[in-house]
Amino acid sequence: AQSVTQLGSHVSVSEGALVLLRCNYSSSVPPYLFWYVQYPNQGLQLLLKYTSAATLVKGINGFEAEFKKSETSFHLTKPSAHMSDAAEYFCAVSPGDHDKVIFGPGTSLSVIP
Amino acid sequence: DTEVTQTPKHLVMGMTNKKSLKCEQHMGHRAMYWYKQKAKKPPELMFVYSYEKLSINESVPSRFSPECPNSSLLNLHLHALQPEDSALYLCASSQERGARRLGGYTFGSGTRLTVV
């Protein structure tokens, strides 16, 4: 069965500091991986996706993620946090040729001035 | 147009009411989805429509009834709901069946439903 875990339900960083949100997955087939962001009272917005073309993926708003097969990880980073980055972040996996996207439990990011 | 539009944004309904949620997209996407999201939780898949046909029903109670009248429109009909059904209901679409081909979904902003 495929699953996604996100270490840390809540992460706080200072404005300007590095953002690191962790995601690990389990999948019996090569997965497609995604990071979504959800701002308060909003739907989910796709930040970036891994589709096997390149292991380092750049997304919107300065975020990037690196696919590490040996570690089954897809951690999200941003060099310098901005106040507007405060939101809920979901890692997700789409295993195989499948309709379903399985979401992780989410990490709430707070940015401290 | 690169949006998924959901109406209404907020809905309060009694347990004996009948109401409908509406979702519309004009991106030519042929797969559409309903998700339910409780506070501080990830979205949970309810239904998947592919080419206007229901392809997945995640064992959702019959008080939720989806409908896809055409390739741009998706409805969720609600009847005799319970207070525990209160949640954010999200609609999403993708280019075709299998989110991997697009690389993800486009989500609407959701309808926040409160059942009293």
Boltz contact constraints between the chains, C-beta under 6 A:
constraints:
  - contact:
      token1: [A, 32]
      token2: [B, 100]
      max_distance: 6.0
  - contact:
      token1: [A, 34]
      token2: [B, 104]
      max_distance: 6.0
  - contact:
      token1: [A, 42]
      token2: [B, 109]
      max_distance: 6.0
  - contact:
      token1: [A, 43]
      token2: [B, 90]
      max_distance: 6.0
  - contact:
      token1: [A, 43]
      token2: [B, 107]
      max_distance: 6.0
  - contact:
      token1: [A, 43]
      token2: [B, 108]
      max_distance: 6.0
  - contact:
      token1: [A, 43]
      token2: [B, 109]
      max_distance: 6.0
  - contact:
      token1: [A, 43]
      token2: [B, 110]
      max_distance: 6.0
  - contact:
      token1: [A, 44]
      token2: [B, 107]
      max_distance: 6.0
  - contact:
      token1: [A, 46]
      token2: [B, 104]
      max_distance: 6.0
  - contact:
      token1: [A, 49]
      token2: [B, 103]
      max_distance: 6.0
  - contact:
      token1: [A, 49]
      token2: [B, 104]
      max_distance: 6.0
  - contact:
      token1: [A, 51]
      token2: [B, 103]
      max_distance: 6.0
  - contact:
      token1: [A, 90]
      token2: [B, 42]
      max_distance: 6.0
  - contact:
      token1: [A, 94]
      token2: [B, 99]
      max_distance: 6.0
  - contact:
      token1: [A, 94]
      token2: [B, 100]
      max_distance: 6.0
  - contact:
      token1: [A, 97]
      token2: [B, 98]
      max_distance: 6.0
  - contact:
      token1: [A, 99]
      token2: [B, 48]
      max_distance: 6.0
  - contact:
      token1: [A, 99]
      token2: [B, 56]
      max_distance: 6.0
  - contact:
      token1: [A, 99]
      token2: [B, 97]
      max_distance: 6.0
  - contact:
      token1: [A, 101]
      token2: [B, 99]
      max_distance: 6.0
  - contact:
      token1: [A, 103]
      token2: [B, 42]
      max_distance: 6.0
  - contact:
      token1: [A, 103]
      token2: [B, 43]
      max_distance: 6.0
  - contact:
      token1: [A, 105]
      token2: [B, 42]
      max_distance: 6.0
  - contact:
      token1: [A, 106]
      token2: [B, 42]
      max_distance: 6.0
